[in-house]
């Protein structure tokens, strides 16, 4: 067992006497097809997930061996991702991605 007290990372940097380092944010182009604005990584995640779920639902709808419980699970996943998109301030873009039959107002 180590006899030295543990030092937390924030305490270590609080006493840092080195040169000032200026923070420069990294600008990245997070783009989703059909969305004409810059997105944060989280917004990109939700909108790209929504695109994949919509494509999955569309392909599953054409499957003759489709099971109702799985179609219901996909619909619930789409709704959940829509709610997450609204919380991430890309709700209008997410609603635009949904077809008119699925659109939630």
LINLINVEN-V372689 format. One record per residue. N is the residue number from 1. RES is the residue in three letters. PSI is psi in radians with two decimals (NA if undefined). Layout:
n:N res:RES psi:PSI
n:N res:RES psi:PSI
This chain:
n:1 res:UNK psi:2.40
n:2 res:UNK psi:2.26
n:3 res:UNK psi:-0.23
n:4 res:UNK psi:2.46
n:5 res:UNK psi:2.58
n:6 res:UNK psi:2.45
n:7 res:UNK psi:2.19
n:8 res:UNK psi:2.66
n:9 res:UNK psi:-0.68
n:10 res:UNK psi:-0.54
n:11 res:UNK psi:-0.62
n:12 res:UNK psi:-0.73
n:13 res:UNK psi:-0.41
n:14 res:UNK psi:-0.57
n:15 res:UNK psi:0.24
n:16 res:UNK psi:2.17
n:17 res:UNK psi:0.28
n:18 res:UNK psi:-3.11
n:19 res:UNK psi:2.63
n:20 res:UNK psi:2.35
n:21 res:UNK psi:2.17
n:22 res:UNK psi:2.29
n:23 res:UNK psi:2.19
n:24 res:UNK psi:2.02
n:25 res:UNK psi:2.53
n:26 res:UNK psi:2.18
n:27 res:UNK psi:2.15
n:28 res:UNK psi:2.63
n:29 res:UNK psi:1.65
n:30 res:UNK psi:1.90
n:31 res:UNK psi:2.50
n:32 res:UNK psi:2.39
n:33 res:UNK psi:2.25
n:34 res:UNK psi:-0.10
n:35 res:UNK psi:2.09
n:36 res:UNK psi:0.97
n:37 res:UNK psi:2.77
n:38 res:UNK psi:2.46
n:39 res:UNK psi:2.65
n:40 res:UNK psi:2.87
n:41 res:UNK psi:-0.65
n:42 res:UNK psi:-0.76
n:43 res:UNK psi:-0.75
n:44 res:UNK psi:-0.74
n:45 res:UNK psi:-0.87
n:46 res:UNK psi:-0.77
n:47 res:UNK psi:-0.67
n:48 res:UNK psi:-0.63
n:49 res:UNK psi:-0.74
n:50 res:UNK psi:-0.73
n:51 res:UNK psi:-0.79
n:52 res:UNK psi:-0.68
n:53 res:UNK psi:-0.68
n:54 res:UNK psi:-0.75
n:55 res:UNK psi:-0.69
n:56 res:UNK psi:-0.76
n:57 res:UNK psi:-0.75
n:58 res:UNK psi:-0.74
n:59 res:UNK psi:-0.59
n:60 res:UNK psi:-0.54
n:61 res:UNK psi:-0.56
n:62 res:UNK psi:-0.07
n:63 res:UNK psi:2.13
n:64 res:UNK psi:-0.37
n:65 res:UNK psi:0.39
n:66 res:UNK psi:2.44
n:67 res:UNK psi:2.41
n:68 res:UNK psi:-0.67
n:69 res:UNK psi:-0.60
n:70 res:UNK psi:-0.68
n:71 res:UNK psi:-0.67
n:72 res:UNK psi:-0.71
n:73 res:UNK psi:-0.69
n:74 res:UNK psi:-0.74
n:75 res:UNK psi:-0.71
n:76 res:UNK psi:-0.62
n:77 res:UNK psi:-0.69
n:78 res:UNK psi:-0.78
n:79 res:UNK psi:-0.77
n:80 res:UNK psi:-0.74
n:81 res:UNK psi:-0.59
n:82 res:UNK psi:-0.77
n:83 res:UNK psi:-0.73
n:84 res:UNK psi:-0.68
n:85 res:UNK psi:-0.69
n:86 res:UNK psi:-0.75
n:87 res:UNK psi:-0.52
n:88 res:UNK psi:0.21
n:89 res:UNK psi:0.54
n:90 res:UNK psi:0.59
n:91 res:UNK psi:-0.72
n:92 res:UNK psi:-0.72
n:93 res:UNK psi:-0.70
n:94 res:UNK psi:-0.74
n:95 res:UNK psi:-0.63
n:96 res:UNK psi:-0.48
n:97 res:UNK psi:-0.42
n:98 res:UNK psi:2.58
n:99 res:UNK psi:2.81
n:100 res:UNK psi:-0.55
n:101 res:UNK psi:-0.49
n:102 res:UNK psi:-0.17
n:103 res:UNK psi:2.32
n:104 res:UNK psi:2.18
n:105 res:UNK psi:NA
